[in-house]
Amino acid sequence: MGGHRETDTADAEDSDAALLRAVAGGDPSAMAALYDRHAGWLHARLTRRCADAEVVREVLQDTFVTVWRSAAGHHGEEAGGWLWTIAARRLVDARRAHERATRLRAAPMEEEHAPAPAAPSAEDRVLAGLEYGDVGTALDRISPELREVLRATVVDGLTTREAARLLGIPEGTVKSRALRARAELRAALAQLNPSPLGGPA
């Protein structure tokens, strides 16, 4: 039975790869089929990360526009993981754009009231860290297969089973890669910030 499920998964991945090759060749029907297959779960996952339905719709649309333009850049990695990487980046971009617009609208009032800025959520801080600063630099230093497991389990908050399904690898592999990824990330951060332990100043 399990072998049948693995065959189904392999067939789906082959089908996705064929669709992406067709999209890269400019086939709109392949694009429609890819959208029908993946838009539902992408929408659900984006909704867990963002409560604004309009932002989710825009991000989903931007994701598939990006797929249409860059399908030729897909080099055989699992299609679901590739699509989610694009969607997650579009969501980060949308949040930043929204924050900039909010700051610009609030600027005239700040001179009179100067309210304390809203503290970013823990998730926003992690997402920002993945793009900038030492965490982003350290992540770039670990191997891609470990990095994608860390993103799936830490940033996206997926369970081991969900991450395994997304990345197309066994659950045990997700667990072992997550352990290795954390160790490599700690080592990379230690190289970036060598701070010997000392007593209180």
C-alpha positions as semicolon CSV with decimal commas, in nm:
position;residue;x (nm);y (nm);z (nm)
1;M;0,000;0,000;0,000
2;G;0,274;0,242;0,097
3;G;0,447;0,175;-0,235
4;H;0,130;0,277;-0,417
5;R;0,126;0,610;-0,229
6;E;0,491;0,672;-0,314
7;T;0,413;0,599;-0,681
8;D;0,124;0,846;-0,669
9;T;0,353;1,111;-0,519
10;A;0,618;1,048;-0,782
11;D;0,356;1,069;-1,059
12;A;0,229;1,401;-0,920
13;E;0,583;1,540;-0,906
14;D;0,649;1,426;-1,264
15;S;0,322;1,586;-1,369
16;D;0,412;1,912;-1,193
17;A;0,752;1,914;-1,362
18;A;0,586;1,859;-1,701
19;L;0,341;2,142;-1,633
20;L;0,624;2,376;-1,534
21;R;0,814;2,291;-1,852
22;A;0,500;2,370;-2,051
23;V;0,451;2,697;-1,859
24;A;0,812;2,789;-1,936
25;G;0,722;2,734;-2,301
26;G;0,433;2,980;-2,271
27;D;0,142;2,734;-2,248
28;P;-0,152;2,908;-2,070
29;S;-0,349;2,584;-2,029
30;A;-0,056;2,436;-1,834
31;M;-0,054;2,748;-1,618
32;A;-0,427;2,705;-1,550
33;A;-0,376;2,339;-1,457
34;L;-0,088;2,428;-1,224
35;Y;-0,303;2,697;-1,061
36;D;-0,596;2,457;-1,013
37;R;-0,366;2,200;-0,854
38;H;-0,178;2,427;-0,612
39;A;-0,376;2,747;-0,547
40;G;-0,596;2,591;-0,278
41;W;-0,324;2,478;-0,040
42;L;-0,116;2,790;-0,107
43;H;-0,417;3,006;-0,015
44;A;-0,477;2,805;0,302
45;R;-0,114;2,829;0,412
46;L;-0,093;3,203;0,335
47;T;-0,413;3,257;0,533
48;R;-0,248;3,095;0,838
49;R;0,034;3,348;0,806
50;C;-0,176;3,657;0,725
51;A;-0,526;3,745;0,845
52;D;-0,585;4,006;0,571
53;A;-0,782;3,828;0,297
54;E;-0,706;4,099;0,040
55;V;-0,331;4,069;0,100
56;V;-0,357;3,691;0,068
57;R;-0,538;3,725;-0,267
58;E;-0,277;3,970;-0,394
59;V;0,012;3,750;-0,279
60;L;-0,144;3,443;-0,443
61;Q;-0,187;3,633;-0,768
62;D;0,169;3,768;-0,752
63;T;0,297;3,416;-0,685
64;F;0,148;3,277;-1,003
65;V;0,256;3,580;-1,206
66;T;0,609;3,508;-1,081
67;V;0,569;3,139;-1,171
68;W;0,457;3,235;-1,523
69;R;0,761;3,458;-1,566
70;S;1,020;3,234;-1,403
71;A;0,907;2,875;-1,468
72;A;1,220;2,822;-1,675
73;G;1,417;2,874;-1,352
74;H;1,265;2,562;-1,196
75;H;1,542;2,304;-1,199
76;G;1,373;1,986;-1,085
77;E;1,323;2,061;-0,715
78;E;0,987;1,957;-0,566
79;A;0,728;2,189;-0,721
80;G;0,529;2,249;-0,402
81;G;0,837;2,364;-0,213
82;W;0,939;2,589;-0,502
83;L;0,593;2,747;-0,519
84;W;0,580;2,801;-0,143
85;T;0,921;2,969;-0,144
86;I;0,791;3,217;-0,402
87;A;0,466;3,273;-0,209
88;A;0,645;3,325;0,124
89;R;0,877;3,583;-0,032
90;R;0,583;3,764;-0,192
91;L;0,412;3,771;0,149
92;V;0,721;3,926;0,311
93;D;0,731;4,185;0,031
94;A;0,361;4,263;0,075
95;R;0,401;4,309;0,451
96;R;0,692;4,546;0,404
97;A;0,502;4,748;0,144
98;H;0,203;4,769;0,380
99;E;0,425;4,882;0,669
100;R;0,586;5,150;0,451
101;A;0,245;5,277;0,338
102;T;0,121;5,282;0,697
103;R;0,427;5,479;0,811
104;L;0,382;5,733;0,530
105;R;0,013;5,783;0,614
106;A;0,093;5,819;0,984
107;A;0,389;6,057;0,936
108;P;0,190;6,388;0,951
109;M;0,017;6,277;1,273
110;E;0,338;6,164;1,439
111;E;0,449;6,524;1,490
112;E;0,146;6,584;1,710
113;H;0,097;6,249;1,882
114;A;0,416;6,044;1,832
115;P;0,264;5,710;1,939
116;A;0,494;5,424;2,025
117;P;0,554;5,204;1,719
118;A;0,385;4,865;1,723
119;A;0,627;4,591;1,814
120;P;0,680;4,344;1,529
121;S;0,548;3,997;1,590
122;A;0,790;3,712;1,659
123;E;0,713;3,576;1,311
124;D;0,787;3,912;1,148
125;R;1,120;3,930;1,331
126;V;1,213;3,580;1,214
127;L;1,111;3,656;0,856
128;A;1,311;3,978;0,860
129;G;1,607;3,790;1,005
130;L;1,594;3,546;0,716
131;E;1,632;3,833;0,472
132;Y;1,874;4,058;0,657
133;G;2,130;4,053;0,934
134;D;2,334;3,773;1,082
135;V;2,062;3,508;1,065
136;G;2,019;3,560;0,691
137;T;2,395;3,551;0,640
138;A;2,427;3,238;0,852
139;L;2,141;3,067;0,667
140;D;2,320;3,132;0,338
141;R;2,618;2,938;0,474
142;I;2,433;2,614;0,543
143;S;2,349;2,365;0,271
144;P;2,028;2,426;0,069
145;E;1,857;2,102;0,175
146;L;1,908;2,190;0,543
147;R;1,802;2,550;0,485
148;E;1,470;2,449;0,326
149;V;1,390;2,215;0,617
150;L;1,461;2,497;0,864
151;R;1,240;2,736;0,671
152;A;0,957;2,482;0,651
153;T;0,964;2,383;1,019
154;V;1,065;2,710;1,187
155;V;0,948;2,994;0,964
156;D;0,641;2,830;0,814
157;G;0,559;2,648;1,137
158;L;0,488;2,319;0,962
159;T;0,475;1,989;1,144
160;T;0,729;1,723;1,054
161;R;0,465;1,543;0,849
162;E;0,363;1,860;0,662
163;A;0,726;1,951;0,592
164;A;0,793;1,599;0,465
165;R;0,496;1,623;0,229
166;L;0,596;1,971;0,110
167;L;0,960;1,882;0,051
168;G;0,898;1,531;-0,081
169;I;1,124;1,358;0,173
170;P;1,058;1,107;0,456
171;E;0,963;1,237;0,801
172;G;1,278;1,086;0,952
173;T;1,486;1,283;0,702
174;V;1,307;1,603;0,803
175;K;1,393;1,537;1,170
176;S;1,758;1,456;1,107
177;R;1,804;1,750;0,870
178;A;1,637;1,985;1,118
179;L;1,885;1,879;1,389
180;R;2,181;1,921;1,153
181;A;2,045;2,254;1,028
182;R;2,021;2,396;1,382
183;A;2,372;2,280;1,462
184;E;2,513;2,429;1,140
185;L;2,320;2,752;1,195
186;R;2,456;2,785;1,550
187;A;2,809;2,726;1,420
188;A;2,765;2,982;1,140
189;L;2,627;3,240;1,383
190;A;2,917;3,175;1,621
191;Q;3,162;3,245;1,339
192;L;2,980;3,568;1,256
193;N;2,962;3,680;1,620
194;P;3,252;3,531;1,817
195;S;3,164;3,631;2,172
196;P;3,357;3,453;2,445
197;L;3,156;3,380;2,755
198;G;3,239;3,608;3,036
199;G;3,102;3,718;3,366
200;P;2,864;4,013;3,403
201;A;3,012;4,352;3,326
